[in-house]
Structure formats: C-alpha cells, structure tokens
Amino acid sequence: MAIVEERRSRLLELVRERGFAALPDLAELLTVSESTVRRDLEALEEAGHAKRTHGGVFYTGASPKLPHFDQLQPANWDRKRAIARRAAELISDGDTVLLDGGTTTYEVARLLVGRPLQIVTNSLPVANLFASNATTDLVLLGGYVYPRTGVSLGPYANEILARLNVRRVVLSVAGINDRGFYNSNLLLVETERAMMQTGEEVIVVADSTKFGHQSLAHLAPLEAATQLVVDDGISVEWKKKVEAAGVRLTVAARVE
C-alpha cells in the first residue's frame, strides 16, 4: 500500500508540474503500465486533484501557495460540488465565461477544463487550471493581487473589465439576505460589480448555508442576478423570495 501511495504522490507531482500530461508519458516516467496509471488517475480525480481527458490528464488542484484558499475549499464540499455540476451544465461550448475567485466558482472551473471556451478570470487558482489547456483561450485580469485568495482587485482590474464583453459571468458570494448578495472584501465587491456589467447573463453560485446572512460589503440586489444555482438545502421560503425577484432558480441535488 505504501508503494501505491508513493507512486500516486509522484504521479500527482508530475501532473502538477506539467499542467497537462499524456498517459503514455506518465507510464514511461513511472515505469508502470498505462492501465496502472489509469487506476491511479481515477483516484486522483476522485480526490479533486486531476481531470482525465482523451489521452491524458489535467491538473486541477488548488494552488499550494494560497493556504487560506485551500482551507476554505473543504467547507460544505458536497454542496459546492453539486452546485458546480449544475452550473457547468448551463455553459455551452464556445461561450466566453468570466469566473471570479470564489471557492464554489473554483469547483465550476474544475469541470470546465478541457472544454472549448474563452475563460476570463481574476483568480490565479482558476487561471492555473486552464493555463496549459490548448482547447481554452485564457484572459487573466491584472491589478492588485489579494494574497490570501489569489484574486486581482481594484481599479486596474475594473478598468480592464470595462472593455470586455462576455456571454456568462459566474460569481460566488459570502451571504444572501433580503437586500441581496454580499461579499467579505470591499475591493472585491467593486470588482465583482464591474464583472456583472460585462455579461449577458449573471450566474450566482451559492450553497444554502449562505442564505439569511450578510457579510461585510453589499454587492447587489437579488434581481441583479439572471440565475442562482444552489443546493437542495435551500428553504421553501427562500425559493419563493428568489423567484419573486425574477431570478431563475436551479436547485442541485447532493449525491450522498
């Protein structure tokens, strides 16, 4: 068992270093069969570290240099994964998609790796997913990089956003109450408002624990979103409030 764990650790390091790695190359480097590599990759994919595609694998792990981001990832994991699956289904091949740096948005980004898309983001962890992906065009926004989460914020990012137009914007939020959406950073909220202005459609992804709570800065009223994707823990009362605001509601069922 120790040999298997050691091999998988080495495999993960190889995939992380390359961003994308071909199956035959990995088998040669590890001096094992391709079937063994496939089994190991299945384990890495289940753990959320990699995403297999035709002929190889993409690295999808969070940046090791952003410990705060990594600490946030496990929170409400089953809810975030369910939401991400449904949100990814709303995005069509060929779309231009703007993704913010939230942890739920990151889960959406994992599922978009390998698809023919134009991705715009202010998040270093999200950009890292697509940087070595030949099927995706990547635009990384500049500006002040907030070190705890690896997202670019402030006037430079906002100025770039003012020049862009995208099909869909996908945003995470820290809280939702009767006044609308909230996030925990004043500069982040300013940049996310600029993001919302760029898109034909604004998709907010938020787990049900966020409802009924506020955070430091008010982002926008409920009706500013085109669509809200949430897990099946949302209450009947909140379903009615969202729908009354004219927002399309998509409820994602968690898989036990």
C-alpha positions in Angstrom: 0.0 0.0 0.0 2.9 2.3 0.8 4.3 1.7 -2.7 0.9 2.7 -4.3 0.7 5.9 -2.2 4.3 6.8 -3.1 3.6 6.2 -6.8 0.4 8.3 -6.7 2.2 11.1 -4.9 4.8 11.1 -7.7 2.1 11.0 -10.3 0.4 14.0 -8.8 3.7 15.9 -8.7 4.3 15.1 -12.4 0.8 16.3 -13.4 1.1 19.4 -11.2 4.4 20.4 -12.8 3.1 19.9 -16.4 -0.4 21.2 -16.1 -1.3 18.6 -18.7 0.3 15.2 -19.1 -0.2 12.4 -21.7 -0.9 8.9 -20.5 2.0 7.2 -22.3 4.5 9.7 -21.0 3.3 9.2 -17.4 3.5 5.4 -17.8 7.1 5.8 -19.1 8.2 8.2 -16.4 6.8 5.9 -13.6 7.9 2.7 -15.3 4.4 1.2 -15.0 1.7 0.1 -17.4 -0.9 2.5 -18.8 -3.6 0.5 -17.0 -1.9 1.2 -13.7 -1.7 4.9 -14.5 -5.4 4.9 -15.4 -6.3 3.4 -12.0 -4.1 5.9 -10.2 -5.6 8.8 -12.1 -9.1 7.6 -11.2 -8.0 8.0 -7.5 -6.6 11.5 -8.2 -9.7 12.6 -10.0 -12.0 11.4 -7.2 -9.9 13.4 -4.8 -10.3 16.5 -7.0 -6.6 16.8 -7.9 -6.9 16.0 -11.6 -9.4 15.7 -14.5 -8.9 13.0 -17.1 -9.4 13.7 -20.8 -8.8 11.9 -24.0 -5.2 10.7 -24.0 -4.1 12.4 -20.8 -4.9 14.3 -17.6 -5.1 18.0 -16.5 -4.0 19.2 -13.1 -7.0 20.7 -11.2 -5.6 21.1 -7.7 -5.7 24.4 -5.8 -2.5 26.4 -5.7 -0.2 25.3 -2.9 0.9 28.9 -2.3 -2.5 30.0 -1.2 -3.2 28.3 2.2 -6.2 30.4 3.0 -7.9 29.4 -0.2 -7.0 25.7 0.4 -8.5 25.9 3.9 -11.8 27.3 2.6 -12.1 24.5 -0.1 -13.4 21.7 2.1 -16.2 23.7 3.7 -19.6 22.3 2.6 -17.8 20.3 0.0 -20.8 18.1 -1.1 -22.9 21.2 -1.6 -20.3 23.0 -3.7 -19.7 20.0 -5.9 -23.4 19.6 -6.6 -23.8 23.2 -7.4 -20.8 23.2 -9.7 -22.1 20.2 -11.7 -25.4 22.0 -12.4 -23.7 25.4 -13.1 -21.3 23.8 -15.6 -24.3 22.4 -17.5 -25.5 25.9 -18.0 -22.4 26.8 -20.0 -22.2 26.0 -23.7 -19.1 25.1 -25.7 -17.8 28.3 -27.4 -19.1 30.6 -24.6 -17.0 33.4 -23.2 -17.2 32.9 -19.4 -16.0 35.2 -16.7 -15.2 33.4 -13.4 -14.5 35.1 -10.1 -12.2 33.7 -7.4 -14.7 32.1 -5.0 -14.4 28.5 -3.8 -17.7 27.4 -5.4 -16.7 29.1 -8.6 -13.4 27.2 -8.5 -15.4 24.0 -8.4 -17.3 25.1 -11.5 -13.9 25.9 -13.2 -12.6 22.4 -12.5 -15.5 20.9 -14.6 -14.9 23.3 -17.5 -11.2 22.2 -18.0 -10.8 20.7 -21.5 -13.9 22.3 -23.0 -13.6 24.7 -25.9 -14.3 28.0 -24.1 -12.9 31.5 -23.7 -12.2 32.0 -19.9 -11.8 35.3 -18.3 -10.8 35.4 -14.6 -9.2 37.5 -11.9 -8.2 34.3 -10.0 -4.8 32.8 -10.0 -6.0 29.4 -8.9 -8.7 29.4 -11.6 -6.2 30.6 -14.2 -3.9 27.8 -13.2 -6.5 25.2 -14.2 -6.6 26.5 -17.8 -3.0 27.8 -18.3 -1.8 24.6 -20.1 -5.1 23.8 -21.8 -4.9 24.2 -25.6 -8.6 24.0 -26.0 -9.3 27.1 -23.9 -8.4 30.7 -24.5 -7.5 32.3 -21.2 -7.6 36.0 -20.2 -6.2 36.8 -16.8 -7.2 40.2 -15.3 -4.4 42.3 -13.8 -4.4 44.5 -10.7 -3.6 44.3 -7.0 -3.5 40.6 -6.1 -5.1 39.8 -2.7 -2.6 37.4 -1.2 -5.0 35.3 0.9 -7.1 34.2 -2.1 -5.0 35.0 -5.2 -7.5 37.2 -6.9 -6.8 40.6 -8.6 -8.8 43.5 -7.4 -9.0 47.3 -7.6 -9.0 50.0 -10.3 -6.7 48.3 -12.8 -8.8 45.1 -12.8 -12.0 47.3 -13.1 -10.6 49.3 -16.0 -9.9 46.1 -17.9 -13.3 44.8 -17.2 -14.9 47.9 -18.6 -13.5 47.0 -22.0 -14.7 43.4 -22.0 -18.0 41.7 -23.0 -18.8 38.1 -22.1 -21.6 35.6 -22.5 -21.8 34.5 -18.9 -20.5 35.7 -15.6 -20.2 33.2 -12.7 -19.8 34.6 -9.2 -19.6 33.2 -5.7 -21.0 35.2 -2.7 -20.5 35.1 1.1 -24.0 35.9 2.1 -27.6 36.4 0.8 -30.4 38.2 2.6 -33.5 40.3 1.6 -31.2 43.1 0.5 -29.4 40.8 -1.9 -25.9 39.5 -2.3 -22.8 40.2 -0.1 -19.1 39.5 -0.1 -16.4 39.9 2.5 -14.0 42.3 0.8 -14.8 45.9 -0.2 -12.4 45.9 -3.2 -13.7 42.5 -4.3 -17.2 43.8 -4.3 -16.2 46.7 -6.5 -14.5 44.4 -9.0 -17.5 42.0 -9.0 -19.9 44.8 -9.7 -17.7 45.6 -12.8 -17.8 41.9 -13.7 -21.6 41.9 -13.6 -21.7 44.7 -16.1 -19.7 42.7 -18.7 -22.1 39.8 -19.0 -25.3 39.0 -20.9 -26.1 36.6 -18.1 -25.0 36.6 -14.4 -25.0 33.2 -12.7 -24.6 33.3 -8.9 -23.4 30.1 -7.3 -24.0 29.8 -3.5 -24.6 27.0 -1.1 -27.7 27.1 1.1 -25.8 28.0 4.3 -25.3 31.5 2.8 -29.0 32.4 2.9 -30.3 34.6 5.6 -26.8 36.1 6.3 -24.9 39.2 5.4 -21.2 39.9 5.0 -19.0 43.0 5.1 -20.0 44.6 1.8 -23.3 44.6 -0.1 -22.7 43.5 -3.7 -26.1 43.8 -5.5 -29.8 43.2 -5.0 -31.2 39.8 -5.8 -32.7 40.9 -9.1 -29.2 41.8 -10.4 -28.6 38.0 -11.0 -30.0 36.3 -14.0 -29.8 32.8 -12.4 -29.0 31.4 -9.0 -27.6 27.9 -8.6 -28.0 26.5 -5.1 -28.0 23.1 -3.4 -31.1 21.3 -2.2 -30.8 22.6 1.3 -32.5 25.9 0.3 -35.7 26.5 2.2 -39.2 26.9 0.6 -39.3 30.5 1.9 -36.1 31.4 0.1 -37.1 29.6 -3.1 -40.2 31.9 -3.2 -38.1 35.0 -2.5 -35.7 34.3 -5.3 -38.4 33.5 -7.8 -40.3 36.7 -6.8 -37.2 38.7 -7.6 -37.4 37.4 -11.2 -34.3 35.2 -10.8 -34.2 31.8 -12.4 -33.5 29.2 -9.7 -31.7 26.0 -10.3 -31.5 23.6 -7.3 -28.7 21.0 -7.4 -29.3 17.7 -5.6 -26.4 16.5 -3.5 -25.2 13.0 -4.2 -24.6 11.0 -1.0 
